[in-house]
Amino acid sequence: MTTSTRELAHPTRDEIRLEGVLHALSDPMRLRIVRELAVAESDLSCSYFTLPVTKSTTTHHFRVLRESGVIRQVYRGTAKLNGLRREDLDLLFPGLLDRVLAAAALEADRLGTDG
């Protein structure tokens, strides 16, 4: 099968490592993206997110999340859609994602921030 240049490389479930996931989730902007994806009813385009960083930095954050196995990105036309790899993460690290998301929500409440 020929791989399209519009397909993005993702780690297989077996290639996802805890240290990579924790690194990806340790950045406030990446955690903000993951929090929004966690409550979304469908995949979200990159343009959905309004982050207080440059476009190139936003692209970097999405790449780190994808390469660590936290999100899956697919092209739909000209849009790049993002979805949380919850099933893979829950299978590999039961409860981790829910606990990180709960802790992030508590911190946002404590600090009076939304993201």
Backbone as a ProteinNet text record, in pm:
[ID]
protein_1_A
[PRIMARY]
MTTSTRELAHPTRDEIRLEGVLHALSDPMRLRIVRELAVAESDLSCSYFTLPVTKSTTTHHFRVLRESGVIRQVYRGTAKLNGLRREDLDLLFPGLLDRVLAAAALEADRLGTDG
[TERTIARY]
84.4	0	88	54.9	130.1	82.9	179	145.6	135.6	25.4	5	91.5	135.4	211.8	122.5	-7.3	-100.5	-133	-68.9	-86.9	23	-13.3	82	122.3	247.6	296.9	247.4	201.1	156.5	222.1	254.2	304.4	191.6	226.9	128.7	102.8	-0.7	-30.6	90.9	156.9	272.5	392.6	397.1	509.4	489.5	369.8	341.2	408.7	483.4	557	507.4	505.1	457.1	534.3	666.9	745	712.6	681	642.4	507.6	413.9	280.7	290	365	378.7	447.2	547.7	613.7	513.4	436	338.7	236.4	193.9	92	147.9	279.8	340.8	338.5	312.1	310.8	169.4	154.3	20.7	-59.6	4.8	-68.2	-114.9	-28.5	-67.8	-176.8	-167	-270.8	-403.3	-397.4	-518.2	-583.2	-502.5	-554.1	-620.1	-553.5	-606.2	-735.8	-742.5	-865.2	-982.4	-956.6	-1064	-1104.2	-1006.5	-1038.6	-1115.4	-1086.1	-1149.7	-1300.4	-1343.8	-1486.5	-1556.6	-1480.6	-1539	-1617.8	-1725.6	-1808.8	-1757.8	-1663.8	-1604.1	-1463.5	-1390.9	-1257.3	-1264.3	-1159.8	-1154.8	-1039.8	-1063.5	-957.4	-857.5	-736.9	-634.1	-680.6	-754.6	-799.6	-905.6	-963.7	-1060.6	-993.9	-868.3	-797.6	-738.9	-765.2	-707.5	-610	-482.6	-379.1	-298.1	-251.6	-174.9	-27.9	-6.4	129.1	127	244.3	252.2	200.3	170.6	122.3	226.3	353	457.2	468.2	449.3	452.1	330.1	214.6	94.8	117.3	175.2	206.2	299.2	398.2	490.4	415.2	324	248.8	166.1	100.5	23.6	114.5	232.4	326.4	372.3	404	445.9	333.7	211.6	97.9	78.6	92.4	76	188.6	311.3	425.8	435.9	375.7	375	260.1	165	50.9	-70.2	-68.4	-181.7	-298.1	-267.2	-373.4	-347.1	-451.9	-442.6	-484.2	-407.8	-439.1	-462.9	-569.4	-599.5	-640.6	-606.7	-649.7	-788.8	-874.7	-1005.8	-1010.4	-987.2	-974.9	-851.9	-870	-756.3	-741.3	-836.6	-831.4	-758.5	-685.9	-623	-706.9	-769.4	-855.6	-779.3	-812.6	-743.5	-841.6	-801.6	-882.5	-794.4	-847.1	-776.3	-771.2	-657.7	-644	-678.5	-796.8	-839	-836.9	-887.3	-892.3	-752.1	-658	-520.2	-459.7	-477.2	-419.5	-482	-614.1	-680.8	-638.5	-615	-570.2	-428	-340	-200.2	-177.7	-247.5	-225.5	-361.2	-426.3	-562.5	-572.4	-667.1	-694.8	-605.5	-494.5	-400.3	-464.2	-523.7	-580.1	-690.5	-779.1	-886.4	-830.9	-727.6	-669.5	-598.8	-528.1	-460	-563.1	-668.5	-772.9	-844.3	-871.2	-936.1	-844.5	-715.8	-621.1	-609.3	-609.3	-601.1	-725	-841.8	-964.6	-962.3	-914.9	-904	-806.9	-696.4	-599.2	-657	-727.1	-788.6	-888.8	-966.9	-1060.2	-986.4	-881.4	-804.8	-739.2	-688.7	-618.1	-709.9	-835.1	-929.4	-902.3	-850	-824.9	-916.6	-929	-1014.8	-933.6	-805.1	-734.9	-596
-119.3	0	124.4	219.8	343.5	439.8	498.6	594.3	732.5	798.3	935.2	1030.3	1136.9	1237.6	1310.8	1292.4	1357.9	1269.4	1154.1	1069.7	1100.9	1106.4	1140.1	1014.3	1006.8	891.5	898.9	785.5	772	648.2	651.4	529	426.7	300	196.1	195.2	126.6	118.5	65.3	-36.4	-96.3	-3.1	97.4	191.5	308.8	325.8	437.2	408.7	506.7	492.9	594.6	552.4	637.4	768.7	762.3	885.4	984.1	933.6	1021.1	1086.2	1007.8	1060.6	1166	1134.6	1230.9	1359.2	1345.2	1464.2	1548.3	1483	1555.4	1627.8	1565.1	1623.8	1725.7	1737.5	1827.5	1974.4	2000.5	2138.3	2195.6	2317	2375.5	2387.6	2422.7	2436.6	2300	2199.9	2065.7	2008.8	2033.5	1986.9	2056.2	2180.1	2255.8	2192.1	2155.2	2087.6	1956.1	1877.8	1747.4	1763.3	1863.5	1887.3	1918.4	1997.3	2029.9	1908.5	1828	1707.1	1606.1	1602.3	1505.7	1529.3	1652.6	1682.6	1701.2	1696.6	1715.1	1591.4	1613.8	1503	1442.7	1511.4	1460.1	1517.6	1473.1	1525.6	1675.5	1746.3	1891.7	1929.4	2027.9	2074.9	2158	2167.2	2249.5	2393.7	2441.7	2581.3	2608	2503	2518.7	2580.3	2546.1	2586.1	2725.4	2807.6	2941.4	2943	2929	2924.5	3053.8	3101	3226.1	3205.7	3133	3108.3	3121.1	3124.5	3136.7	3010.2	3023.2	2908.9	2796.8	2832.1	2728.2	2657	2729.9	2667.4	2578	2621.8	2538.5	2408.8	2419	2301.2	2206.8	2262.3	2181.7	2106.1	2174.4	2109.3	1992.4	2011	1901.3	1785.1	1817.6	1712	1631	1698.3	1628	1536.7	1586.6	1504.4	1383.5	1403.2	1292.4	1191.4	1238.8	1147.7	1071.3	1123.7	1053.4	953.2	962.1	870.7	921.7	1047.3	1103.1	1135.8	1183.8	1215.5	1145.3	1136.2	1088.6	1205.8	1229	1335.9	1275	1321.1	1277.7	1398.6	1393.6	1499.2	1467	1567.7	1562.2	1684.3	1662.7	1775.8	1855.1	1983.3	2066.5	2079.5	2025.5	2035.7	1916.1	1942	1835.9	1818.2	1700.9	1674.1	1600.1	1631.1	1577	1505.3	1388	1311.8	1250.5	1241.4	1182.2	1031.2	970.6	824.7	763	794	752.5	600.9	528.6	382.5	324.4	368.7	320.4	359.3	484.2	531.6	461.7	440.4	373.1	227.3	163.2	23.6	13.2	101.7	96.6	147.7	254.5	322	349.1	245.9	261.4	373.3	463.6	572	694	682.2	794.4	918.6	902.9	1019	1084	1003.7	1060.3	1135.8	1081.8	1148.9	1278.6	1276.8	1398.9	1506	1466.6	1562.8	1617.6	1531.9	1576.3	1672.4	1640.7	1727.8	1862.5	1860.4	1985.3	2071	2007.9	2083	2143.8	2067	2119.4	2236.8	2224.6	2333.6	2459.1	2439.5	2554.2	2623.8	2544.8	2603	2678.1	2615.9	2675.6	2806.6	2808.5	2927.6	3027.2	2988.4	3077.7	3095.3	2988.9	2991.6	2891.1	2903.6	2809.1	2709.6	2718.4	2625.8	2605.4
0	0	0	-82.2	-90.8	17.7	87.8	192.2	131.4	155	106.7	187.9	126	198.7	298.2	288	379.7	499.3	510.6	627.8	727.2	851.8	956.4	1033.1	1072.1	1148	1292.3	1339.8	1478.6	1538.3	1667.1	1728.1	1739.4	1726.4	1753.2	1902.8	1943.7	2086.9	2163.9	2110.3	2179.3	2186	2100.7	2100.3	2195.6	2248.5	2339.7	2473.5	2522.7	2648.1	2750.4	2875.1	2983.7	2990.8	2979.4	2991.6	2879.1	2759.6	2649.8	2673.4	2725.8	2756.4	2867.1	2972.6	3082.2	3035.9	2950.4	2895.5	2815.6	2730.4	2648	2734.6	2842.6	2929.2	3027.7	3034.3	3132.6	3090.5	2963.6	2915.2	2926.1	2980.3	2997.1	2867	2757.1	2629.9	2579.2	2590.6	2545.3	2635.1	2763.8	2855.5	2824.3	2788.1	2749.2	2625.9	2527.4	2407.6	2445.7	2529	2569.8	2648.3	2735.1	2811.2	2718.3	2614.6	2520.4	2438.1	2397.1	2320.8	2406.3	2535.8	2625	2639.1	2623.8	2638.4	2503.9	2396.3	2263	2222.2	2150.2	2104.2	1973.9	1909.4	1786.2	1774.9	1672.4	1649.7	1620.3	1660.1	1642.9	1550.5	1464.6	1375.2	1454.7	1402.8	1467.2	1480.4	1380.5	1382.7	1490.4	1547.2	1655.7	1778.7	1800.6	1921.4	1907.4	2007.6	2013.1	2129.3	2096.6	2199.3	2194.8	2309.4	2314.6	2276.5	2167.9	2118.2	1966.2	1904.8	1759.5	1691.1	1563.4	1486.4	1485	1471.5	1468.9	1603.6	1712.3	1844.8	1863	1815.2	1820	1743.2	1624.4	1543.7	1620.3	1687	1768.1	1877.8	1946.5	2054.2	2000.4	1887.2	1828.4	1788.2	1736.1	1696.1	1817.1	1926.7	2048.8	2098.2	2097.6	2141.3	2050.2	1919.1	1823.9	1838.5	1841.7	1846.5	1977.7	2083.5	2211.9	2220.2	2127.6	2127.9	2203	2244.1	2318.3	2225.1	2104.7	2008.6	1875.9	1796.3	1658.3	1570.6	1465.3	1370.8	1233.1	1168.2	1031.7	949.6	823.1	731.9	680.2	678.7	614.6	524.9	395.9	304.5	342.1	365.9	403.6	554.9	629.5	775.8	835.8	942.2	1019.1	1145.1	1158.3	1273.2	1381.5	1505.3	1621.7	1711.8	1755.5	1849.3	1956.3	2074.9	2187.5	2171	2194.5	2186.2	2321.6	2370.5	2504.1	2521.2	2423.4	2436.6	2455.5	2373.7	2386.5	2520.2	2560	2686	2806	2803	2914.7	2924.9	2811.8	2813.1	2868.5	2824	2865.8	3007.6	3043.4	3171.7	3237.3	3288.6	3341.5	3445.1	3421.7	3514.5	3501.2	3430.6	3422.4	3361.2	3244.8	3176.2	3259.7	3316.4	3398.4	3518.8	3580.8	3698.2	3659.9	3549.1	3503.3	3468.3	3397.9	3360.8	3484.4	3582.5	3706.3	3782.2	3790	3859	3788.2	3655.5	3578.7	3603	3611.1	3637.6	3778.1	3875.9	4012.6	4019.3	3948.6	3948	3881.1	3771.7	3703.8	3796	3869.9	3966.8	4076.6	4126.8	4236.1	4192	4070.9	4021.6	3953.1	3931.6	3866	3718.8	3656.4	3512.5	3445.1	3314.2	3242.6	3161.1	3164.5	3081.2	3118.4
[MASK]
+++++++++++++++++++++++++++++++++++++++++++++++++++++++++++++++++++++++++++++++++++++++++++++++++++++++++++++++++++

